């Protein structure tokens, strides 16, 4: 069976974009079609300035939401990255295979380091090397496929390069994975800036729908969504990005084509009201299940503990083989 790995970074509250773009596919498709592992990649949250208590809180919330969305521990493995030592063990070996130049060419490093400098902050070394940790996340589990968006495709290419380089130098150890780009994954844009995707780490939150937002907050944010002054409703991503974003959100909620949906509304107000109703109803069962799980943290802890044990059992043989291949003396 194909093995896949996906993760969520706990750098902010999960959004409608996280759900429509990834979580829903994990629940409806990936956990049924493959040997699937889903993790909260908390080590990646340490590459920038952060509040330790907030990282812990968001890690637990992300894991709880993953289960509330419908990930079934009987079908897939749900765990927290830092609970499995093999991630960090393998990351150092891959740092010994990676070279400085290829790390500094990573687009996200360039963008995030520039933002850190402009804010007067130092650039952490981990920001430069975290794509290697991401490669370790993937290679430790011998994953065949990595479902990613366009913004992560470069990291999967680096993972492939490191796997091939290690295999050539030290003997075949790793499966060389491929990136997969789900055709129907939604790309939800910020309601206040429809040219930018809805991100959980954005400082401005007025255009972001969080999965745990109350219905009134969801409706308010959608009423204030930026559209344009053109009359009527039509689907045109280039000319009318705000309207197109609303239609695509509604399409993801209803399963109807955005072009067809546009014909049903004669103005932005009616469209926004319909989107608000659809989003509230879509998230209602998730919010209810999250409330139940939050009241039973022992269950969530048990899922994460068992998930870490299962993930460790998968990863350890590969990481031990890599340690042997690269020349490290095994413990007595």
N, C-alpha and C positions, 0 to 999 in steps of 0.2 A: 504494500500500500504506500502511496505517496506520503511523505512526511512534510508538513509545513510548520512554519513558526512565524508568529506575529506578536507585536508588543505595543503597549501604550506607555508613554512617558508621563509621570505624575508631576508635571510642571504647572498644572492649572486644572480647574474643574472641567470635566468632559462636556463636550458641546454636541449640538445637533449634527454638526459636521462630522464629529467622531463617530456618531451612531450611524448616520446614513452612509458615510464613506467607508466604514470598516466594520464596526461592531455588528451591524445587522447581517452583513455577509458572513462573518464568522459564525454567527448563530444559525442562520438559515442554510448555509452551504458548507463552509469549510469543516466544521466539526462532524459533519455527516459523510464527507467524501474523502477524508484523508485522516492519517494519524496526526492530530493537530495539537500543538502546544501554544498556549497564549500566556504571556507574562506581563507583569508590571515592571518596566525597565527602570527601576529606581536609581541604579547607579548612573544612568545617563542624566538624571536630574541634578547631579552634583557638579556638572561642568561649568555652571555659572553661579553667580551669587544667589543664595537661597537661605530660607529659614528652616533649620532642621525639623522643627515640630510640624511645619507646614508640609514638608516632604512626606513625613510619616503619615500625617492625616490624609493627604491626597492619595498616597499609595493604597491605604486601606479603602478609601472611597472608590478609587478606580477598580480595585478588585471586586468590591461589592457590586458596583454597577455592571461589571462584566458578567457576574452571575445573575444579576437582576435582569439583564438584557436577554438571558436565555442560554448562556454557555452551561453545558451539562457536565459536571465532573465525572460522570459515568461514561461520557463519550470523548472527552478531551482532557488535557492537562492544563490546569490553571495554577500559576505560581508567581512568586516574586523573585525577580532576578538575583537580588543580593542574598537570597536564601540558598542559592546553589553556587558553591565556591568555584565550580568549574569555569564559570564565566571569566572571573578574574585570573584564574590560573592560565587559561588559554590566551587571554588577552596579552599577557606579557610575552609569551612565545611569539605571537603574531607581530608584536612591536619589534621583535628581533628579526623579522622578515621584511617588514615594511620599511620604506625609505622616506626621508624627510620631505623630499620634493613632492611626492605623490600625496602626502598628507596636506601640505600647504596649498595644493591645487583644489582641494575640496571646496565646493561653492559655499556650503553652510559655514565652514570655518571662516572663510573670507567675510561673509555677511555678519556673523555673530561676533567675531573679533573686532570688526569695525564698530559695531554698536557698543561693545564693551569699552573700547577706547574713547568713543565720543561721549560716553557717560562718565569718563574719568576713572574707570575701573581697570584693574589688571586683567590680562588674558590668561586664564588658567591653562596649564599644559594639557589637562584632560580634555579641553575643548579641541585641541589639535589632534589628540589621539583617540577621541571617542569613536570615530569610525572603525578603528581597529577592535574596540570592545564590541561594537555592533557586529563586526565580522566574526568575533569569537562567539557571540550569541547564536549565530546561525550555524557556524561550522561545528560547534560542540555537539549539535544534535543531528548532524548529517542530514540537514534539511534539503529536500529536493527543490522546493519552491518557496519563494518569499513574496507574498502579496504586498506590493508597495505602490505608493503614488509616485508621480513624476519627480517630486522633490527628494525622494529617497533612492531613485534609480542609480545615481552615481555611487552610493554606498554599497549597493549590491555588486556593482561592477568591481569595486575595490575588493570586496569579499572574494569574488571569483579570481581576481588576480593573485591575491594572497594565498588562496587555496592551491592554485596551479603552481605558484612559485615554491610553496612548501613541499608539495608532492614531487616536484622535479628535483629539488635539492636533497630531500631526506627520505624519499620513498612515499608511495601512495598512502595517504592517511585520511584525507578529507574528500567528501563528496563536493563537487563543484556545483553550487546551486544556480538556479536561474530566477530572475525576477519575473513575476507575473503581474499583469495590469488588468484587473477585472473590468470588463467592458461596461458594466452597469453601475459601477461605484459612483455615488453622487459626489460632486465637488461643490460644497455649500460655501457661498461667499458671505462676507460680512454685510449685515443689513445697512450699515452706515457707509460702507465703502465697498460696493459690489465688485470692485476690481481686485480686491484682496480676499483671500480665503478666510473663513471663520476659524480663528485660531484660539486655543485655550490659554495661550500665554500672553495675549494682547493686553496692553494696559487699559485701553479704552474698551469698555464692556457693553456700551449701549447697543451695538450691532451684533451681539453674540447671544444666542439662545443656549443656555446651559441645560443639561438633561434634568437637573433638579430644580429648575425655575418653576415657580408657581404659575398656574394658568393665567392669572392676571398679568404677571410680568411678561409672559410670552406674548399675550395679546398687545400689551403696551409697546413692546419692542417692534412688533410687526406693524402696528399702526404708524409708527414713526420711521419705518424703513424708507430709505432713499429710493425714489424712482426717477421720474422726469416730468417735464411739462407737456409731453405729447398726449393728445387725446386718445381715449380707448386703451385697449390692451392688445399687444402683439408680441410674438416671441422672436427676439432678435438680440443675440448675445452681444454683438458688436455695438449696435446703435442704442440699445435699451438694456444695459446690463442689470440695472436694478429690478426692472420688471421681469427680465429673463430669470434672475435668481429666484424670485418669488414663484414663478411658474415651475421652475425645476424642483424647488422644495415641495410644492404641491404635487408635482408629478411623482416624486419619490414616496410621498405619503399615500397616494391613490392608485399608482400604477398606470395612470393615463399619460399619454404623450403631452408635453408642454404645448406643442402647436395646437392640439385639439382643445386643451384646457383654455387657451387664450380666447377661443371663440365664445366661451360661456360668460365672459365678463365684459361689461361696457365701461368700467372705470377702475382706477387703482384702489379705491376704498373697498369695493366689493371683493376684489381679489385678495387684499390684505386680510379681510375678515374671514374669507374661506381658508386661507393659509393658516391663520391663527387657530381656527377650529380643528383643522386637520392635524396640525402639529400637537395641539393639546391632547387630542384623542390618541395619537400615535404614542405619545410619551406617558399617558395615564397608567397603563399596566406596569411599565418599567418603574415609575415613581412609587407605585404601590408595593411592588416586589422589593424595591430598595428599602423602603420603610420596614418591611418585615425582616429582611436580612440584617438591617442595622440594629434591630432589637434582639438579634440572635448572633452576636459576634462569635460565639463559640463555634457555630456552624461554619462561618467564614474562615476562622482560624484553622479549623480542621481541614477544610478544602485546600487551603494554602499549604498546610503542613504536609498533607498527602501528595499534593501536586509537586512540591519541592522534592520529596523523596522519589517520586516517579521520574521527574526531570533529571535528578542526579543520577539515577540508575541508567538513564539513556546516555547522558553526557560523559560520565566518568570513563568508560572504556575508550572512547575516542580521545579524550584529553590525556589519559594515561599513555595511549599509543603515541600521541604527539610528543610527550615528554621523552619517551624512549627513543623515538625517531630522531629527535634533534640532538641527542647525546647526553641527556641527564641521567645520573646514576639513580636507579630505583632505591627506595628506602629498604633497609634490611628487615 
